[in-house]
């Protein structure tokens, strides 16, 4: 991938070469996967920052914090050129290194396509101008538009499959949220694709639910994390969980203010590491990350059970990384 933007201005951020050089391939790929997911609206700013602080070594996370804030600005403006410039301004290990090229180029491809679409719209021919000038048809008299809408090519299909994924039709999920990371593939023999789901939104689903259960859940109102889990497009630490549907929350654990809530159903997720079931409010998956990586006072499931998980862990999951672990 050749970057056409000028080289980054020196002195941006507080780049510590040693801290960035210490990042493993899994760290680098997950950084870009999480950044793509955040930019596409799959995570909130807080979830994005929490994930990076949990997964990356502390010195590297501190070094990359200015870039995290700058990506937030690019997301707010929606300018794809700012996203390209953000990639270009990263430390050379990330912006030009070969280790994370697939995950990085996926983000760059999205920005480039968005930039081209914006340029095409800005240069589209004005119909009134065509009428005034007497042009607007081919030499053979056909009235074909100079600019035709082309179907966007997805750079990577979900779960690393070789064929293109069907586009999403859910109104509350961004159109490109169905594209998973290139490095997010799961072992093919763990959960095979279900032939009964072929060709639909859940074509790339890999998990314990039956086809009828998946299709039934897709008809319900879903938050983006649950929808992506059912369509095989989830990324980052969410790949370590199966979405199992909805269930009433435990009355003993509900806060008094929540007992009068109209939405009394919570999401049920199953950890692939320990096979335990977790109940969280709809769309609030940060508690799943806390279960997986732990906290200052509690050891995470990955560190406790990652050596002998109930299922093979997805590619790129670092068993030894926890929030409270110090990195020298």
Secondary structure as UniProt FT lines:
FT   TURN            10..11
FT   HELIX           17..21
FT   HELIX           25..39
FT   TURN            40..41
FT   HELIX           45..55
FT   HELIX           58..77
FT   HELIX           80..89
FT   HELIX           92..95
FT   TURN            99..100
FT   HELIX           101..122
FT   HELIX           127..133
FT   TURN            139..140
FT   HELIX           158..160
FT   TURN            171..172
FT   HELIX           175..178
FT   TURN            182..183
FT   TURN            188..190
FT   HELIX           195..197
FT   TURN            198..199
FT   TURN            201..204
FT   HELIX           211..218
FT   HELIX           224..230
FT   TURN            231..232
FT   HELIX           236..240
FT   STRAND          241..248
FT   HELIX           251..253
FT   HELIX           256..260
FT   STRAND          265..271
FT   TURN            272..274
FT   STRAND          277..280
FT   TURN            282..283
FT   HELIX           286..293
FT   HELIX           301..305
FT   HELIX           306..308
FT   TURN            315..316
FT   TURN            319..320
FT   TURN            323..324
//
